[in-house]
Amino acid sequence: MSTILKHAALMAAALLCALPGVALAASSKLQLIVGGEAYDGPPRFEVMFDGKVLGAAAVNAAIDTGTAGRFADAADKSAYVESFSFDIPEDVFKPGAEVRVRLINEAYGGDGSNRDRNLYLAAVAVNGRAVTVSGLSTQGIRADTGNEVLGEFLVLRDGNVEGVSRAPVGGWPLPGAADAAAAPVAGTLKAPVAVQALRLPAEGEEVVQTASLDRAPSTRPDPACTRDELYNVVGFNENSNDLTPRLKARLDQILADIGEQKCKVLVTGYSSKQGNHATNALFAIERAQNVLGYLKQAGLRFEKATASGGGATEQFGATSYANRRVVISIAP
């Protein structure tokens, strides 16, 4: 498999902030997608939320550097990547909290041995809101250090550095909030829903563009949102998050249908079940982020907008093509 991800547009969604004394509707979840290199055992890490240790885990799928080579050289890195889930206690959850990940059993076989234990952090998600490598950073325990990135992964070589995800713009969503209702990064799916699909332009068909990437912001009052729609965006290529001309034409159709109304927008990405679970979760997130980024650049007006990953699914049909999609929910 080729490179799993490309840098996605960072989400700039406005989410609800927690109010003091408000009881949370459900348990908060923190999810990680992590790869690893093993030497005399798999790498272990601990994860912290707002400075509180939530737990520790081992990347048992990590590549054995003594027998199978290095993570960086692996053609299919997805085989050495896992997804992890941790509960966030109600009294610990804060919308603006940092997430930190640290390798806790660093080991090295010495110069020339090629044996090492390392972590490769690909994504952090809290209550369904995800941050990928473009939003992650490396910080040293004794002094800040520059980021080391390998493709879509932030590299953590020893316990002297931590992988840090600051809260996204607007903060982590509340558990069970409408904006985070989509399935989390680990791939748990909501019940299937009936989605009305608009026709996708055929190959070679001339498309009349209905939205421009450099459209000037409207100065008119925001019309009340009266739309309650679900739109399918189907046609992502295998192992790709790219918005092809056909996909952009589909998004332009949706923009024209929404018009100037300022609604709540929830974008949920999906992948097929073909391939590795953790890889599919990453594809789902990035497809949603790319779609939301395009809609925003094209001038979509919104009250709240969120991109989230629904993981791998077969709910949309028997073919992989049918399940490589994004679903856009528009509601008042």
Salt bridges, closest charged atoms under 4 A:
GLU37 OE2 - ARG70 NE 2.85
GLU46 OE2 - ARG102 NH2 2.91
ASP50 OD2 - LYS94 NZ 3.12
ASP87 OD1 - LYS29 NZ 2.29
GLU98 OE1 - ARG100 NE 3.13
GLU98 OE2 - ARG166 NE 3.47
ASP116 OD2 - ARG70 NH2 3.74
GLU148 OE2 - ARG157 NH2 2.68
GLU162 OE1 - ARG100 NH1 2.64
GLU203 OE2 - ARG246 NH1 3.57
GLU205 OE1 - ARG199 NH1 3.12
ASP222 OD2 - LYS262 NZ 3.34
ASP222 OD1 - ARG301 NH2 1.95
GLU229 OE2 - ARG227 NH2 3.30
ASP242 OD2 - LYS6 NZ 3.17
ASP257 OD2 - ARG227 NH2 3.09
GLU260 OE1 - ARG301 NE 3.71
